Amino acid sequence: MLKALSITAASLALAVSAAPLAAQDQTREERAEQAFQELVEGRTAGEPTNCINTFQPNRLRVEEYVGLVYERGDTIWVARARNPRSLDRWDVPVIERYGSRLCTNDVMRTIDRSSGMFSGALTLDDWVPYTLNESAED
């Protein structure tokens, strides 16, 4: 009986250790894209634009390995980074605006949250609005 118990314990240990391995099969970019798809689930993409109004700048955040996200009401605006691998959760965007709107041609760079050091230049594609579907609200 002791032998059967040790085999069961070994099987359990193997199953538990295999779970993280399956998660490691996905790259960081794939996990980030999956998280982004969950973020926009139940929303419809609208017409891209190069500038958006940002009335509350504190609603702007980095979506790791994707780009920048700005939330306003039932709409989230997403501007994908042209080099998403250089954008992670430790990055803080620093944006020099040329007007009252946030535009993809504004000068953008990132600094590391922990060190405050320059971590990269940020270049974005157009802002795409994702509006909550009426059926998703119910």
N, C-alpha and C positions, 0 to 999 in steps of 0.2 A: 504494500500500500504506500509506503514511503516513496518508492520509485515512481508510482503513478502520480503522486502529489508533486514531485520535483519536475516531472515532464509537463504537467499542467502549468506550474509556475514558470517554467522556461517558455512555454508557448505564449503565456500571457505577457511575459517580458518582451518577447519577440514582436508580438502584436502592438504593444505600446510603443516600442522603439521604431516600428515601421511607419507609424502615423506621421511623425515629423519628417521622415524621409520622403513621403509622398508630397508633403507640402513644399519640401525643398526642390522637388522636381520643377515647380513653377519658378520662373525667374522673377526678380523684383518688378520688372516691367509688366509681366503678365499679371501679377497680383495687383499692381496699381491700375492696370486697365480693367480688371475685373471689379475693383472697388469703384472705379469711375462709372462703369456700366450700371452698377447698383445705385450710384448717386443719381443718374439720369433716368432710371427706370420709372415708367409711368409719366414721362415727359416727352414732349415733341420738340424736335430741333427746329428753330426758325431760320430766318435769313441772316447770314453772317454780316457783320459790320466791323469797321476798323476802330470805331470809338463808341464808348458807352458813358452815360451819366452815372457818376458814383456819388450819391448824396451822403452816404455813410461809409467812409473809407475803411472803417473797422470791420466791414463785412467782406473784405478782400482776403483771400487765403491761398496758400500754396496747396495744390493737389499733387502729392508726390508722384514724380515720373510722368506727369500729365501736363500741368500748366497752372494757370491762375483761375480761380473761381470767385465770382462776385454774386452774392445773393441779394435779391430785391423782390419782396412780395412772393408771388407764385412762380417767379422766374429766377433761374440761375444762369449767369453768363459765364461761358468757359472760353478761355483763350489758350489753346494748346501751345506748349513750348516747341520751338523748332528743334531743340536738342533736349528732349525730356530726361535723358539719362543724367544730365547735370543738375537736375532739380529734385532735391529731396526734402524730407520733413524738417531738417535743420536750417533750411534756407529761409531768409527773410527778404522779400523784394524791396528794393529801394528804387523809387520811380521819380524821375524828373519830368513833370508835366509841362507841356507847352500851352496849355489852356485849361479850361474848367472841366473838360472831359478826359477820361482815361482812354488813351489811344495806343494802338499797337506800335506806332512809330515814336512813342515817347522813349527817352533813354532809360533803360532798365538794367539793373545789376542786382546781384544777390550778395548778402553777407551771411556768414555762418552765425547762427543763433548763440552758440556757446562761446565762440572766441571773438566775435565782432569783426572778423577778418573778411576781406573780399573773397567770395567763393565763385563768382562767375558773371558773365554777361548774359542777359536774358532777352531773347528775341521771340516774339509771339506771332502766331497766326491770328486771323480775325476772331473777334468775339462772336460766339454762337449762343443765342438765347435758347434755353430749354425750359419750356413752359409746362406746368403741371396740367395733365389732361383732366378734363372735367370728370370723367368716369373714375379717375384715380383718387379724387377727393372724397368720394363716397365711402 
